[in-house]
Amino acid sequence: MLRTRFTLAAAGAVAAVTLAVTAVAFLVLRSDLQDQVKEELREQSAVVHREAQHYHGHIPSGWVPPHSDRFGVSTPYMQVVTARGAVWAPPGGAGLLAASAAADQVAAGRHVPFYAGTTVDGIHAMVFTTSLAPGLAVQLAAPLDQVDNEVTSVGTTLALLSAMGVVLAALAGRAVARAGLAPVGRLAAVAEQVTATGNPARRVEVDRADELGRLATSFNTMLGALERSLSAQRQLVSDASHELRTPLTSLRLNAELLAADRGPDGQPALSGPDRREVLDRVIAQVAELGQLVASITELARGESQPGPSGETVPLHEVVEAGLAGARRDWPRTLFLADLEPCVVAGHTEGLQVAVRNLLDNAAKFGPPGARVEVRLRAGELAVRDHGPGIAPTDLPHVFDRFYRAPAARGVPGSGLGLAIVGQVAERHGGTVRAEAPPGGGTLIRLRLPALVSPVPGGALASASGAAQVPDAALAPDAALAPDAALAPDAALAPDAAVANPVL
């Protein structure tokens, strides 16, 4: 668990630091105590040199410093070593400290004074060897048992304190981990509950502004997005099942009618023309179902796509391509366009679907031979038809899924085209709205954040499958002011539509 690892990490870090501090303190203490012993030996050697000066360089053979005693008493043990390796020891001290080649070298003047650790009479001791006179050296030994005892005592105390520190650090680390990781625990509990129940309505309490608080806030945001997505999915499934039920029922009845070859009297159930009519209805219903399924698929795919991406899309080219397709599918409708170069960030495929839905919707509700006026300015695409229009009470709902105004229920459709347009606009950070302009018809404005400002004098114009229309033939921009409408029907005579289209 994360809490256990955090506790072990805290205890390990404290243990490492404590061990390092204890080791350094132990070494410093031992060195300091040993330095005190060395200082005492140097002071004692100075006393021996003063005593030896009384002989003016002619120290008698066998001479030992005064006050020398057996090793282990308060006075350090001393003996004299000759350059030939002989040892002049005090009475009763012979053999306690054996001569060495290094001591002989000091006596001969070929080696500097030195300290060495050794064992004297079974006791740990420090020996200082220094020159005394030409050919002689003196060795002084002091016991280190008191130093060793003090070092051991202090080391034991430090070890106990270190162990207590590690234990306290582990306890403190566990407490800190429990308090610090409490939001993570609550987050995990909520995640487990959401996983178990499939309900993302739960939220994590956020009561801090640090990284864990940010994590909890991000997790709540993710749950909110998941809840909205699931709600939209359920609504889509519910709406789709409801909308599919009627055409499927009608298709089944027509299929059953075709399957009944003979009536009860043995005569054909349907005459030739009737049978042809039923077949035509079946084909139309299948096409309607195919379009409905395609719209539902597009709507569901749009919900799973992210917002605007780093892809730059020339919106005027998308509109031009949509106009080309609409002219093929609606040959009796006159499409007039005034397009200004515009680039947006987003998904080309989604924008193509939205533009085509706007054009198809305008052509579908306009009378045969009517015109559809399209203008693109500064990221706003305006599409106006000259159909029966939309009642004011229906305007707020035209972008809802499967919504169809009472006046439009006689026209084939599923009520998803404008819903997809609204979804695309929202996904790209834009807006879409429907208006009832003066003179009748419907005006729909799709506004998207433009990345490139319009190029002055660079408008692109095309009309009803003919050559591009000159810029001067288009009405001024004020015709598409937010509160104004596109030009009324009388502004464009049917015969002059191509030569002088007016928006």
KOLGUKE-288681 format. One record per residue (C-alpha): residue number from 1; residue in one letter; x, y, z. Coordinates in steps of 0.5 Angstrom, whole numbers, plus 500, padded with zeros to 3 digits. Each point is the difference from the previous one (the first is absolute). Layout:
N
[atom NUM,'A',[X,Y,Z]];
...
! end
This chain:
503
[atom 1,'M',[500,500,500]];
[atom 2,'L',[502,507,499]];
[atom 3,'R',[499,502,507]];
[atom 4,'T',[505,494,502]];
[atom 5,'R',[505,502,495]];
[atom 6,'F',[500,507,502]];
[atom 7,'T',[501,498,507]];
[atom 8,'L',[506,496,499]];
[atom 9,'A',[503,505,495]];
[atom 10,'A',[499,505,506]];
[atom 11,'A',[503,495,505]];
[atom 12,'G',[506,498,495]];
[atom 13,'A',[502,507,499]];
[atom 14,'V',[500,502,507]];
[atom 15,'A',[504,494,502]];
[atom 16,'A',[505,501,494]];
[atom 17,'V',[501,507,503]];
[atom 18,'T',[500,498,507]];
[atom 19,'L',[505,495,499]];
[atom 20,'A',[505,505,496]];
[atom 21,'V',[499,505,506]];
[atom 22,'T',[501,494,505]];
[atom 23,'A',[506,498,496]];
[atom 24,'V',[503,507,500]];
[atom 25,'A',[499,501,507]];
[atom 26,'F',[503,494,502]];
[atom 27,'L',[506,501,496]];
[atom 28,'V',[501,507,502]];
[atom 29,'L',[499,498,507]];
[atom 30,'R',[505,494,500]];
[atom 31,'S',[505,505,496]];
[atom 32,'D',[500,505,505]];
[atom 33,'L',[501,496,506]];
[atom 34,'Q',[506,497,497]];
[atom 35,'D',[502,507,499]];
[atom 36,'Q',[500,501,507]];
[atom 37,'V',[504,494,501]];
[atom 38,'K',[505,502,495]];
[atom 39,'E',[501,507,503]];
[atom 40,'E',[501,497,507]];
[atom 41,'L',[506,495,497]];
[atom 42,'R',[503,506,497]];
[atom 43,'E',[500,504,506]];
[atom 44,'Q',[503,494,504]];
[atom 45,'S',[505,499,494]];
[atom 46,'A',[502,508,501]];
[atom 47,'V',[501,498,508]];
[atom 48,'V',[505,494,498]];
[atom 49,'H',[504,505,495]];
[atom 50,'R',[501,505,506]];
[atom 51,'E',[502,494,505]];
[atom 52,'A',[505,498,494]];
[atom 53,'Q',[503,507,499]];
[atom 54,'H',[503,499,507]];
[atom 55,'Y',[505,495,497]];
[atom 56,'H',[502,505,494]];
[atom 57,'G',[500,495,495]];
[atom 58,'H',[503,494,504]];
[atom 59,'I',[495,496,503]];
[atom 60,'P',[502,494,504]];
[atom 61,'S',[499,493,497]];
[atom 62,'G',[493,497,503]];
[atom 63,'W',[497,507,502]];
[atom 64,'V',[493,500,500]];
[atom 65,'P',[496,506,501]];
[atom 66,'P',[498,502,507]];
[atom 67,'H',[493,498,503]];
[atom 68,'S',[499,494,495]];
[atom 69,'D',[496,495,503]];
[atom 70,'R',[496,494,498]];
[atom 71,'F',[495,501,494]];
[atom 72,'G',[493,501,502]];
[atom 73,'V',[501,505,506]];
[atom 74,'S',[499,507,499]];
[atom 75,'T',[507,502,498]];
[atom 76,'P',[501,498,493]];
[atom 77,'Y',[505,494,499]];
[atom 78,'M',[507,502,497]];
[atom 79,'Q',[506,497,497]];
[atom 80,'V',[506,502,496]];
[atom 81,'V',[502,496,493]];
[atom 82,'T',[507,500,497]];
[atom 83,'A',[502,501,493]];
[atom 84,'R',[502,492,500]];
[atom 85,'G',[494,498,503]];
[atom 86,'A',[501,499,507]];
[atom 87,'V',[495,502,505]];
[atom 88,'W',[501,504,507]];
[atom 89,'A',[494,498,504]];
[atom 90,'P',[498,502,507]];
[atom 91,'P',[500,495,505]];
[atom 92,'G',[495,495,500]];
[atom 93,'G',[498,503,493]];
[atom 94,'A',[505,496,495]];
[atom 95,'G',[496,496,494]];
[atom 96,'L',[494,504,501]];
[atom 97,'L',[501,504,494]];
[atom 98,'A',[505,497,495]];
[atom 99,'A',[504,504,495]];
[atom 100,'S',[499,501,493]];
[atom 101,'A',[504,502,494]];
[atom 102,'A',[496,506,499]];
[atom 103,'A',[502,502,507]];
[atom 104,'D',[507,498,499]];
[atom 105,'Q',[500,505,494]];
[atom 106,'V',[497,506,504]];
[atom 107,'A',[506,498,505]];
[atom 108,'A',[505,501,494]];
[atom 109,'G',[497,506,498]];
[atom 110,'R',[497,497,493]];
[atom 111,'H',[493,500,502]];
[atom 112,'V',[495,506,503]];
[atom 113,'P',[496,499,506]];
[atom 114,'F',[494,496,499]];
[atom 115,'Y',[494,497,504]];
[atom 116,'A',[498,493,500]];
[atom 117,'G',[494,496,503]];
[atom 118,'T',[502,493,503]];
[atom 119,'T',[499,496,506]];
[atom 120,'V',[504,500,506]];
[atom 121,'D',[499,495,506]];
[atom 122,'G',[493,498,497]];
[atom 123,'I',[498,507,500]];
[atom 124,'H',[498,505,494]];
[atom 125,'A',[505,505,500]];
[atom 126,'M',[503,506,495]];
[atom 127,'V',[508,500,500]];
[atom 128,'F',[504,507,498]];
[atom 129,'T',[507,499,498]];
[atom 130,'T',[504,506,499]];
[atom 131,'S',[508,501,500]];
[atom 132,'L',[503,502,507]];
[atom 133,'A',[507,500,498]];
[atom 134,'P',[505,498,494]];
[atom 135,'G',[499,493,500]];
[atom 136,'L',[495,500,505]];
[atom 137,'A',[492,500,500]];
[atom 138,'V',[495,500,505]];
[atom 139,'Q',[493,496,500]];
[atom 140,'L',[494,502,504]];
[atom 141,'A',[494,496,500]];
[atom 142,'A',[493,502,503]];
[atom 143,'P',[494,496,501]];
[atom 144,'L',[494,501,496]];
[atom 145,'D',[495,496,504]];
[atom 146,'Q',[497,506,503]];
[atom 147,'V',[499,503,493]];
[atom 148,'D',[497,493,497]];
[atom 149,'N',[495,500,505]];
[atom 150,'E',[498,507,499]];
[atom 151,'V',[500,499,493]];
[atom 152,'T',[496,494,501]];
[atom 153,'S',[495,503,504]];
[atom 154,'V',[499,506,496]];
[atom 155,'G',[499,495,494]];
[atom 156,'T',[495,496,503]];
[atom 157,'T',[496,507,502]];
[atom 158,'L',[500,502,493]];
[atom 159,'A',[498,493,497]];
[atom 160,'L',[494,500,505]];
[atom 161,'L',[498,507,498]];
[atom 162,'S',[501,499,493]];
[atom 163,'A',[495,494,501]];
[atom 164,'M',[495,504,503]];
[atom 165,'G',[501,505,495]];
[atom 166,'V',[498,495,495]];
[atom 167,'V',[494,498,503]];
[atom 168,'L',[498,507,502]];
[atom 169,'A',[501,501,492]];
[atom 170,'A',[496,494,498]];
[atom 171,'L',[494,502,504]];
[atom 172,'A',[500,507,498]];
[atom 173,'G',[501,498,493]];
[atom 174,'R',[494,496,501]];
[atom 175,'A',[496,505,503]];
[atom 176,'V',[502,505,494]];
[atom 177,'A',[499,495,495]];
[atom 178,'R',[493,498,503]];
[atom 179,'A',[498,508,500]];
[atom 180,'G',[503,502,494]];
[atom 181,'L',[498,494,496]];
[atom 182,'A',[493,500,502]];
[atom 183,'P',[497,504,494]];
[atom 184,'V',[503,494,496]];
[atom 185,'G',[497,495,504]];
[atom 186,'R',[493,504,499]];
[atom 187,'L',[501,500,493]];
[atom 188,'A',[502,493,499]];
[atom 189,'A',[493,498,504]];
[atom 190,'V',[496,505,496]];
[atom 191,'A',[504,496,494]];
[atom 192,'E',[498,494,502]];
[atom 193,'Q',[493,501,502]];
[atom 194,'V',[499,503,493]];
[atom 195,'T',[503,494,497]];
[atom 196,'A',[496,495,504]];
[atom 197,'T',[493,504,499]];
[atom 198,'G',[501,503,493]];
[atom 199,'N',[498,507,503]];
[atom 200,'P',[504,506,499]];
[atom 201,'A',[496,505,504]];
[atom 202,'R',[505,499,506]];
[atom 203,'R',[505,506,501]];
[atom 204,'V',[506,500,505]];
[atom 205,'E',[500,505,505]];
[atom 206,'V',[506,506,499]];
[atom 207,'D',[502,503,506]];
[atom 208,'R',[507,502,498]];
[atom 209,'A',[504,504,494]];
[atom 210,'D',[506,496,499]];
[atom 211,'E',[502,495,495]];
[atom 212,'L',[495,495,503]];
[atom 213,'G',[495,505,500]];
[atom 214,'R',[501,501,493]];
[atom 215,'L',[500,493,499]];
[atom 216,'A',[493,499,503]];
[atom 217,'T',[497,506,496]];
[atom 218,'S',[502,497,494]];
[atom 219,'F',[497,493,502]];
[atom 220,'N',[494,504,501]];
[atom 221,'T',[500,503,494]];
[atom 222,'M',[501,493,496]];
[atom 223,'L',[494,497,504]];
[atom 224,'G',[496,506,498]];
[atom 225,'A',[502,499,493]];
[atom 226,'L',[499,493,500]];
[atom 227,'E',[493,501,503]];
[atom 228,'R',[498,505,495]];
[atom 229,'S',[503,495,495]];
[atom 230,'L',[496,494,503]];
[atom 231,'S',[493,504,500]];
[atom 232,'A',[501,502,493]];
[atom 233,'Q',[501,493,498]];
[atom 234,'R',[494,498,504]];
[atom 235,'Q',[496,506,497]];
[atom 236,'L',[502,498,493]];
[atom 237,'V',[499,493,500]];
[atom 238,'S',[493,501,503]];
[atom 239,'D',[498,505,495]];
[atom 240,'A',[503,496,494]];
[atom 241,'S',[496,494,503]];
[atom 242,'H',[494,504,500]];
[atom 243,'E',[501,503,493]];
[atom 244,'L',[502,494,497]];
[atom 245,'R',[493,496,502]];
[atom 246,'T',[495,504,496]];
[atom 247,'P',[504,499,493]];
[atom 248,'L',[502,493,502]];
[atom 249,'T',[493,498,501]];
[atom 250,'S',[497,503,494]];
[atom 251,'L',[506,496,496]];
[atom 252,'R',[497,494,503]];
[atom 253,'L',[493,501,499]];
[atom 254,'N',[502,501,492]];
[atom 255,'A',[504,494,500]];
[atom 256,'E',[495,496,503]];
[atom 257,'L',[495,503,495]];
[atom 258,'L',[505,498,494]];
[atom 259,'A',[501,493,503]];
[atom 260,'A',[492,499,500]];
[atom 261,'D',[500,497,493]];
[atom 262,'R',[493,498,500]];
[atom 263,'G',[494,503,504]];
[atom 264,'P',[494,495,503]];
[atom 265,'D',[497,499,493]];
[atom 266,'G',[506,498,497]];
[atom 267,'Q',[501,506,496]];
[atom 268,'P',[506,504,500]];
[atom 269,'A',[500,504,506]];
[atom 270,'L',[503,506,496]];
[atom 271,'S',[499,503,493]];
[atom 272,'G',[506,501,496]];
[atom 273,'P',[500,508,501]];
[atom 274,'D',[499,499,508]];
[atom 275,'R',[505,495,500]];
[atom 276,'R',[505,505,497]];
[atom 277,'E',[498,506,504]];
[atom 278,'V',[501,495,507]];
[atom 279,'L',[507,499,497]];
[atom 280,'D',[501,507,499]];
[atom 281,'R',[498,501,507]];
[atom 282,'V',[505,495,502]];
[atom 283,'I',[506,503,496]];
[atom 284,'A',[498,507,503]];
[atom 285,'Q',[500,497,507]];
[atom 286,'V',[506,496,500]];
[atom 287,'A',[504,507,497]];
[atom 288,'E',[497,504,506]];
[atom 289,'L',[502,494,505]];
[atom 290,'G',[507,501,497]];
[atom 291,'Q',[500,507,500]];
[atom 292,'L',[498,500,507]];
[atom 293,'V',[505,495,502]];
[atom 294,'A',[506,504,497]];
[atom 295,'S',[497,506,504]];
[atom 296,'I',[500,496,506]];
[atom 297,'T',[507,498,499]];
[atom 298,'E',[503,507,498]];
[atom 299,'L',[497,502,506]];
[atom 300,'A',[503,495,505]];
[atom 301,'R',[507,501,496]];
[atom 302,'G',[499,507,502]];
[atom 303,'E',[499,499,507]];
[atom 304,'S',[507,496,501]];
[atom 305,'Q',[504,505,496]];
[atom 306,'P',[504,505,503]];
[atom 307,'G',[500,507,499]];
[atom 308,'P',[503,505,495]];
[atom 309,'S',[507,496,498]];
[atom 310,'G',[506,503,498]];
[atom 311,'E',[498,499,492]];
[atom 312,'T',[498,506,496]];
[atom 313,'V',[494,500,496]];
[atom 314,'P',[499,505,494]];
[atom 315,'L',[493,501,502]];
[atom 316,'H',[498,503,493]];
[atom 317,'E',[503,494,496]];
[atom 318,'V',[495,496,505]];
[atom 319,'V',[494,504,498]];
[atom 320,'E',[502,500,493]];
[atom 321,'A',[500,492,500]];
[atom 322,'G',[494,500,503]];
[atom 323,'L',[496,504,495]];
[atom 324,'A',[503,496,495]];
[atom 325,'G',[497,494,503]];
[atom 326,'A',[493,504,501]];
[atom 327,'R',[499,502,493]];
[atom 328,'R',[501,493,498]];
[atom 329,'D',[495,497,505]];
[atom 330,'W',[495,506,499]];
[atom 331,'P',[500,502,493]];
[atom 332,'R',[494,504,500]];
[atom 333,'T',[503,505,506]];
[atom 334,'L',[504,506,498]];
[atom 335,'F',[506,500,505]];
[atom 336,'L',[503,507,500]];
[atom 337,'A',[506,501,504]];
[atom 338,'D',[505,506,503]];
[atom 339,'L',[506,497,503]];
[atom 340,'E',[505,503,503]];
[atom 341,'P',[507,496,501]];
[atom 342,'C',[500,498,508]];
[atom 343,'V',[504,495,503]];
[atom 344,'V',[498,496,507]];
[atom 345,'A',[503,495,505]];
[atom 346,'G',[496,494,500]];
[atom 347,'H',[498,493,496]];
[atom 348,'T',[499,501,493]];
[atom 349,'E',[495,494,500]];
[atom 350,'G',[496,503,505]];
[atom 351,'L',[499,506,497]];
[atom 352,'Q',[499,497,493]];
[atom 353,'V',[494,497,503]];
[atom 354,'A',[497,506,504]];
[atom 355,'V',[501,504,493]];
[atom 356,'R',[496,495,496]];
[atom 357,'N',[495,499,505]];
[atom 358,'L',[498,508,500]];
[atom 359,'L',[500,500,493]];
[atom 360,'D',[496,493,499]];
[atom 361,'N',[495,503,506]];
[atom 362,'A',[499,507,496]];
[atom 363,'A',[499,496,493]];
[atom 364,'K',[495,495,503]];
[atom 365,'F',[495,505,503]];
[atom 366,'G',[501,505,495]];
[atom 367,'P',[495,500,494]];
[atom 368,'P',[502,497,493]];
[atom 369,'G',[504,505,496]];
[atom 370,'A',[501,504,506]];
[atom 371,'R',[507,503,502]];
[atom 372,'V',[504,499,506]];
[atom 373,'E',[505,505,502]];
[atom 374,'V',[507,499,503]];
[atom 375,'R',[505,505,503]];
[atom 376,'L',[506,499,504]];
[atom 377,'R',[503,506,503]];
[atom 378,'A',[506,500,506]];
[atom 379,'G',[498,493,502]];
[atom 380,'E',[492,501,500]];
[atom 381,'L',[497,495,495]];
[atom 382,'A',[493,503,498]];
[atom 383,'V',[495,495,496]];
[atom 384,'R',[493,503,499]];
[atom 385,'D',[494,496,496]];
[atom 386,'H',[494,503,498]];
[atom 387,'G',[495,494,502]];
[atom 388,'P',[494,501,505]];
[atom 389,'G',[505,502,506]];
[atom 390,'I',[500,498,507]];
[atom 391,'A',[495,502,505]];
[atom 392,'P',[503,504,506]];
[atom 393,'T',[498,495,505]];
[atom 394,'D',[504,495,496]];
[atom 395,'L',[506,504,499]];
[atom 396,'P',[503,498,507]];
[atom 397,'H',[499,492,499]];
[atom 398,'V',[503,500,493]];
[atom 399,'F',[507,497,502]];
[atom 400,'D',[497,495,505]];
[atom 401,'R',[500,493,498]];
[atom 402,'F',[495,497,496]];
[atom 403,'Y',[496,506,501]];
[atom 404,'R',[495,502,494]];
[atom 405,'A',[495,506,500]];
[atom 406,'P',[493,498,498]];
[atom 407,'A',[501,504,493]];
[atom 408,'A',[505,495,498]];
[atom 409,'R',[498,493,502]];
[atom 410,'G',[497,499,493]];
[atom 411,'V',[507,501,497]];
[atom 412,'P',[505,494,500]];
[atom 413,'G',[505,500,506]];
[atom 414,'S',[502,498,506]];
[atom 415,'G',[501,506,504]];
[atom 416,'L',[508,499,501]];
[atom 417,'G',[503,505,495]];
[atom 418,'L',[500,506,504]];
[atom 419,'A',[502,496,506]];
[atom 420,'I',[506,498,497]];
[atom 421,'V',[501,507,498]];
[atom 422,'G',[500,503,507]];
[atom 423,'Q',[504,494,502]];
[atom 424,'V',[506,502,495]];
[atom 425,'A',[499,507,502]];
[atom 426,'E',[501,499,508]];
[atom 427,'R',[506,495,498]];
[atom 428,'H',[503,505,497]];
[atom 429,'G',[499,506,505]];
[atom 430,'G',[495,503,495]];
[atom 431,'T',[492,502,500]];
[atom 432,'V',[494,499,496]];
[atom 433,'R',[494,503,500]];
[atom 434,'A',[493,500,496]];
[atom 435,'E',[497,507,498]];
[atom 436,'A',[493,501,497]];
[atom 437,'P',[502,506,495]];
[atom 438,'P',[495,505,497]];
[atom 439,'G',[497,498,493]];
[atom 440,'G',[500,492,503]];
[atom 441,'G',[504,494,500]];
[atom 442,'T',[505,498,505]];
[atom 443,'L',[507,503,501]];
[atom 444,'I',[505,496,504]];
[atom 445,'R',[507,503,502]];
[atom 446,'L',[506,495,502]];
[atom 447,'R',[506,504,503]];
[atom 448,'L',[506,497,501]];
[atom 449,'P',[507,503,503]];
[atom 450,'A',[504,502,494]];
[atom 451,'L',[508,500,500]];
[atom 452,'V',[501,504,493]];
[atom 453,'S',[497,507,499]];
[atom 454,'P',[496,501,494]];
[atom 455,'V',[504,502,494]];
[atom 456,'P',[497,507,497]];
[atom 457,'G',[497,499,493]];
[atom 458,'G',[502,493,500]];
[atom 459,'A',[492,497,501]];
[atom 460,'L',[499,494,496]];
[atom 461,'A',[493,500,496]];
[atom 462,'S',[496,494,497]];
[atom 463,'A',[493,499,497]];
[atom 464,'S',[496,494,499]];
[atom 465,'G',[505,496,496]];
[atom 466,'A',[502,506,496]];
[atom 467,'A',[506,504,499]];
[atom 468,'Q',[502,505,507]];
[atom 469,'V',[496,506,501]];
[atom 470,'P',[504,507,500]];
[atom 471,'D',[501,503,507]];
[atom 472,'A',[496,506,498]];
[atom 473,'A',[494,496,499]];
[atom 474,'L',[500,498,507]];
[atom 475,'A',[496,504,505]];
[atom 476,'P',[504,504,505]];
[atom 477,'D',[502,496,507]];
[atom 478,'A',[494,504,503]];
[atom 479,'A',[495,495,497]];
[atom 480,'L',[503,495,505]];
[atom 481,'A',[500,505,507]];
[atom 482,'P',[498,496,506]];
[atom 483,'D',[493,503,500]];
[atom 484,'A',[499,501,493]];
[atom 485,'A',[498,494,495]];
[atom 486,'L',[502,498,493]];
[atom 487,'A',[497,504,495]];
[atom 488,'P',[493,498,498]];
[atom 489,'D',[497,496,495]];
[atom 490,'A',[498,506,495]];
[atom 491,'A',[508,502,500]];
[atom 492,'L',[502,495,495]];
[atom 493,'A',[495,498,494]];
[atom 494,'P',[500,493,498]];
[atom 495,'D',[503,502,493]];
[atom 496,'A',[506,504,503]];
[atom 497,'A',[502,496,505]];
[atom 498,'V',[507,497,498]];
[atom 499,'A',[502,507,497]];
[atom 500,'N',[498,504,506]];
[atom 501,'P',[499,496,506]];
[atom 502,'V',[498,504,507]];
[atom 503,'L',[501,498,507]];
! end
